[in-house]
Every structure is written in C-alpha cells, then in structure tokens.
Amino acid sequence: GNPRPSHHTRASIVGLERMVCLLIEDTVKMMGDILMMQGLQEVSTIRVDNVKSLHKVVELLVRSGRLSVLGLSFDGLDPSVDSARAIVDFLKAVGHSNLQSLSLHCLDGDLVGQLDLCPYQLPRFELTISGAILGSTAFCMATCVTHLNIEISQLGEQGLSIIASAPHLILLKLVSSGPAADMTDTHSSSRGQRRRVIICSGAFPCLKVFWFTCKAGGKELQFDRGAMPRLRGRRLHFNALETLSLDGDCEFGIEH
C-alpha cells in the first residue's frame, strides 16, 4: 500500500554513497545513478524489465568490490534472444564478482530455456520461475541452484528428474498448475485411473525443505524408499474434493 518513491526520493537515495544495504520493493525499477553507490553490500529486490537496465547491473558488479548480496526481479522482461544474451552476460559478471547470495525472481520459463551458461557456484543461489515446461529441454542452472521456487504447467517424471539431480538444492517450492503428463494410465484396468509421478530413491540428495502445491487436484507424487534422504520440512497442498472427483477415493499417505 506504500506509494512508489518519487523521482526526487530516488535521486536522494543514490546520493547516499556510503549506504550499505538498499532493500526496496520489486516495483522500483533500476536507478540509473546506482553506480555512484560504491559502498553497497546488499541490494534487493530491484526490478529489471529491459536489457538496458540489466547492463547497468553488470556494470555495478564489475565496479563494486563490496557487493555480496543481490536480488533482481525480471517481472516484465520480454523473453527475447536479446534478453537471454543480456542475462548470460550478467551471469558471467556474477562469476567474476564477490557475490555470496543471488536471487533472481519472476524469470519466465521460456527465457530460462534459452540460457546456456551456469554461473560459478554461490553459497546461495535462488531462482523463482513461472510458466516452465520441464521436458526434454535441460534445466541449465540445475547444478548451481540452492533455492528454487518454480511453477510448472505440466508435471512429468522427465522434467522432475532434472531438478531432482541438482546436487546443491536445499529448498524447493514446486507448484503444478496443470495435470501431470500422461495422467491416464493406459495399462491400468481401472478406467480413468491417474498416473503418479515417482520420486525415486536417491533423488534430491541435499534437499531439506520441500513444498508442493497441486492446483489441478489429485495425488500426483509418489515417494520411493530413500528419496529426499536429508528432508527436514515438508508441506503438501491439494484439494480434497478435486482429488475425490478425479481418483474416486481420497486415500492419501506417504509410505516412506
């Protein structure tokens, strides 16, 4: 409910060259004079909705020797080839910076599919992605991500296995907005019986927190023995009435 900072207010902020932490809402766009603020150690979450603004972030990383925590929101960034190239340049700059924590929010799933470069491993690397379809396209940053918030339009074993193999992932918030791939099991004698995605033994080797929301209803996940061996916190959310309608029963449990 707070009003956006005026141009005068933003100009006053960038004049504070000794400021250490700049914590703002993602409705505030990248400020052109932020490069003057050489004392910054933490910046989050600035909205980057065009390639020019992203180039400013790259320059900030190159020039700043103190910045260790950075959060960016890409809400409104067009998922074009130029945007993908700019993000690749940004990730290269991350690899040669002093960053310890990087959070990238509102990344479009189509845009993520165009990226072909992983940044150097950071102690904390958080991604928030929407509209992703995890299929045959490799999830390019899976090996680097430590915290992942992702909404996918179709849940399938192939796509989930890409995330499950991430060696440093410790927190996963997964939302399935549509029915799972191949939900009808054609080999089942029971008409309309829904297929479940299996999380196999050894999957998610470092995961400590798992949140799963199924918007389409139904019990889409099955856990094998030995899956998520280090899990400490879990939250599963689904609609009981939709599950009853789709599956014909509302039996639910996690054997392992």
C-alpha positions as CSV (number, residue, x, y, z in Angstrom):
1,G,0.0,0.0,0.0
2,N,3.0,2.3,0.2
3,P,3.4,4.8,-2.7
4,R,6.2,4.4,-5.2
5,P,9.3,6.5,-4.5
6,S,9.2,9.8,-6.4
7,H,12.0,10.8,-8.7
8,H,13.3,13.2,-6.0
9,T,13.3,10.5,-3.4
10,R,15.2,8.1,-5.7
11,A,17.7,10.9,-6.6
12,S,18.3,11.4,-2.8
13,I,18.9,7.7,-2.3
14,V,21.6,7.3,-4.9
15,G,23.3,10.3,-3.4
16,L,24.0,8.3,-0.2
17,E,27.3,6.9,-1.4
18,R,28.1,5.3,2.0
19,M,24.8,3.3,2.1
20,V,25.5,-0.4,2.8
21,C,22.1,-2.0,2.3
22,L,19.4,-1.0,-0.2
23,L,16.2,-3.0,0.4
24,I,13.3,-2.0,-1.8
25,E,10.2,-3.5,-3.4
26,D,10.4,-5.0,-6.8
27,T,8.1,-2.3,-8.2
28,V,11.0,0.1,-8.1
29,K,13.0,0.0,-11.4
30,M,16.7,0.0,-11.7
31,M,18.0,3.5,-10.9
32,G,20.4,5.0,-13.4
33,D,22.7,6.5,-10.9
34,I,23.0,3.4,-8.7
35,L,26.6,3.1,-9.9
36,M,27.5,6.0,-7.7
37,M,26.7,3.9,-4.6
38,Q,30.1,2.2,-4.2
39,G,29.5,1.3,-0.5
40,L,26.7,-1.1,-1.2
41,Q,27.0,-4.6,0.2
42,E,23.4,-5.7,-0.2
43,V,20.8,-4.8,-2.9
44,S,17.3,-6.3,-3.2
45,T,14.9,-6.5,-5.0
46,I,15.3,-4.2,-7.9
47,R,13.1,-4.6,-10.9
48,V,14.9,-5.1,-14.2
49,D,12.4,-5.1,-17.1
50,N,14.6,-4.2,-20.0
51,V,18.0,-5.1,-21.4
52,K,19.5,-1.6,-20.8
53,S,18.8,-1.9,-17.0
54,L,20.4,-5.3,-16.9
55,H,23.6,-3.9,-18.5
56,K,23.6,-1.4,-15.6
57,V,23.6,-4.3,-13.1
58,V,26.5,-5.9,-15.0
59,E,28.5,-2.6,-14.7
60,L,27.6,-2.4,-11.0
61,L,29.0,-5.9,-10.4
62,V,32.2,-5.1,-12.3
63,R,32.8,-1.8,-10.5
64,S,31.8,-2.8,-7.0
65,G,34.2,-4.7,-4.8
66,R,31.9,-4.9,-1.8
67,L,28.5,-6.1,-3.2
68,S,27.8,-9.6,-1.7
69,V,24.0,-9.9,-1.8
70,L,21.9,-9.1,-4.9
71,G,18.3,-9.7,-5.7
72,L,16.6,-8.9,-9.0
73,S,13.1,-9.1,-10.3
74,F,12.6,-9.8,-14.1
75,D,8.9,-9.1,-14.0
76,G,8.0,-7.6,-17.4
77,L,11.2,-8.6,-19.1
78,D,10.5,-9.7,-22.6
79,P,11.7,-13.4,-23.2
80,S,13.6,-12.5,-26.3
81,V,17.0,-13.5,-27.6
82,D,18.5,-10.1,-26.6
83,S,17.2,-10.6,-23.1
84,A,18.7,-14.1,-22.9
85,R,22.1,-12.7,-24.1
86,A,22.0,-10.0,-21.5
87,I,21.3,-12.5,-18.7
88,V,24.2,-14.6,-19.9
89,D,26.5,-11.5,-19.8
90,F,25.1,-10.9,-16.3
91,L,25.9,-14.4,-15.1
92,K,29.4,-14.1,-16.5
93,A,29.8,-11.0,-14.4
94,V,28.4,-12.9,-11.3
95,G,31.1,-15.5,-11.8
96,H,33.9,-12.9,-11.5
97,S,32.3,-10.9,-8.7
98,N,32.3,-11.1,-4.9
99,L,28.7,-12.2,-4.6
100,Q,27.7,-14.7,-2.0
101,S,24.0,-14.6,-2.5
102,L,22.0,-14.1,-5.7
103,S,18.2,-14.1,-6.0
104,L,16.5,-13.9,-9.4
105,H,12.7,-13.6,-9.3
106,C,10.0,-13.8,-12.0
107,L,12.1,-15.5,-14.6
108,D,9.9,-16.5,-17.5
109,G,10.1,-20.3,-18.3
110,D,10.6,-19.6,-22.0
111,L,13.5,-17.3,-21.1
112,V,15.2,-19.9,-18.9
113,G,15.1,-22.3,-21.8
114,Q,17.3,-20.0,-23.8
115,L,20.1,-19.8,-21.3
116,D,23.1,-21.9,-21.8
117,L,25.5,-20.9,-19.1
118,C,25.8,-21.7,-15.4
119,P,27.3,-19.1,-13.0
120,Y,30.0,-20.1,-10.6
121,Q,28.7,-21.9,-7.5
122,L,27.4,-19.5,-4.9
123,P,26.7,-20.3,-1.3
124,R,23.1,-19.2,-2.0
125,F,21.5,-19.0,-5.5
126,E,17.8,-18.6,-5.5
127,L,15.5,-18.8,-8.6
128,T,11.8,-18.1,-8.9
129,I,10.4,-19.3,-12.3
130,S,6.9,-19.4,-13.6
131,G,5.3,-20.9,-16.7
132,A,8.1,-23.5,-17.1
133,I,7.7,-26.8,-19.0
134,L,10.4,-29.1,-17.9
135,G,10.7,-31.8,-20.5
136,S,13.5,-32.6,-22.9
137,T,15.0,-29.1,-22.5
138,A,17.7,-29.3,-19.9
139,F,17.3,-27.0,-17.0
140,C,20.6,-25.2,-17.5
141,M,21.2,-23.9,-14.0
142,A,20.1,-27.0,-12.0
143,T,23.6,-27.8,-10.9
144,C,24.0,-24.3,-9.3
145,V,20.7,-23.6,-7.7
146,T,20.4,-23.9,-3.9
147,H,16.8,-22.5,-3.5
148,L,14.2,-23.0,-6.3
149,N,10.6,-21.6,-6.4
150,I,9.0,-22.9,-9.6
151,E,5.5,-23.2,-11.1
152,I,5.3,-25.6,-14.0
153,S,2.4,-26.0,-16.3
154,Q,2.8,-29.8,-16.6
155,L,4.4,-32.2,-14.1
156,G,6.3,-35.1,-15.6
157,E,8.9,-37.5,-14.4
158,Q,11.5,-36.5,-17.0
159,G,11.3,-32.8,-16.0
160,L,11.2,-33.5,-12.3
161,S,14.3,-35.8,-12.6
162,I,16.3,-32.8,-13.9
163,I,15.6,-30.9,-10.7
164,A,16.0,-34.0,-8.6
165,S,19.6,-34.4,-9.7
166,A,20.6,-30.9,-8.6
167,P,23.5,-31.5,-6.2
168,H,23.2,-28.3,-4.1
169,L,19.4,-27.8,-3.9
170,I,18.3,-27.5,-0.3
171,L,14.9,-25.8,-0.7
172,L,12.2,-26.5,-3.3
173,K,8.8,-24.9,-3.6
174,L,7.1,-26.6,-6.5
175,V,3.7,-25.7,-7.9
176,S,1.9,-27.8,-10.5
177,S,-0.7,-25.6,-12.3
178,G,-1.9,-28.3,-14.7
179,P,-2.4,-32.1,-14.8
180,A,0.6,-34.3,-14.8
181,A,1.9,-35.6,-18.1
182,D,0.3,-38.9,-19.2
183,M,-2.1,-38.8,-16.3
184,T,-4.2,-41.6,-17.6
185,D,-2.5,-44.9,-17.2
186,T,-3.4,-46.9,-20.3
187,H,-2.1,-50.1,-18.8
188,S,-4.5,-49.9,-15.9
189,S,-7.6,-52.0,-15.9
190,S,-9.4,-49.3,-13.9
191,R,-10.8,-46.7,-16.2
192,G,-9.5,-43.2,-15.7
193,Q,-7.0,-44.2,-13.1
194,R,-4.5,-41.4,-12.8
195,R,-0.8,-42.0,-13.0
196,R,1.6,-40.6,-10.4
197,V,5.0,-39.1,-10.8
198,I,7.5,-41.1,-8.8
199,I,10.3,-39.5,-6.8
200,C,12.9,-42.3,-6.9
201,S,15.4,-43.4,-4.3
202,G,18.4,-41.1,-4.1
203,A,16.6,-38.2,-5.7
204,F,17.1,-34.7,-4.2
205,P,20.2,-35.8,-2.2
206,C,20.6,-32.5,-0.3
207,L,17.0,-31.2,-0.1
208,K,16.0,-30.1,3.4
209,V,12.7,-28.3,2.7
210,F,10.0,-29.4,0.2
211,W,6.7,-27.6,-0.5
212,F,4.4,-29.0,-3.2
213,T,1.1,-27.5,-4.4
214,C,-1.1,-29.2,-6.9
215,K,-3.6,-26.8,-8.4
216,A,-5.2,-29.4,-10.6
217,G,-6.2,-31.7,-7.8
218,G,-5.1,-35.3,-7.4
219,K,-2.3,-37.1,-5.7
220,E,0.4,-36.6,-8.3
221,L,3.5,-37.6,-6.3
222,Q,4.7,-41.0,-5.0
223,F,7.9,-41.3,-2.9
224,D,10.1,-44.3,-3.1
225,R,12.2,-45.5,-0.2
226,G,15.4,-43.4,0.0
227,A,14.0,-40.3,-1.7
228,M,15.0,-37.0,-0.2
229,P,17.2,-38.6,2.4
230,R,18.0,-35.3,4.2
231,L,14.5,-33.8,4.2
232,R,13.6,-32.0,7.4
233,G,10.5,-30.0,6.4
234,R,7.6,-30.8,4.1
235,R,4.3,-29.2,3.1
236,L,1.9,-30.8,0.6
237,H,-1.2,-28.9,-0.5
238,F,-4.0,-30.3,-2.6
239,N,-7.8,-30.1,-2.9
240,A,-9.6,-33.0,-1.2
241,L,-12.8,-32.7,-3.2
242,E,-11.0,-32.5,-6.6
243,T,-8.9,-35.5,-5.6
244,L,-12.1,-37.5,-4.7
245,S,-13.6,-36.5,-8.1
246,L,-10.5,-37.4,-10.1
247,D,-9.3,-40.5,-8.3
248,G,-12.6,-41.9,-6.9
249,D,-11.1,-42.0,-3.4
250,C,-9.3,-39.8,-1.0
251,E,-6.9,-42.2,0.5
252,F,-3.6,-40.4,1.0
253,G,-0.4,-41.2,2.7
254,I,3.4,-41.2,2.4
255,E,4.7,-44.6,3.0
256,H,8.4,-43.6,3.1
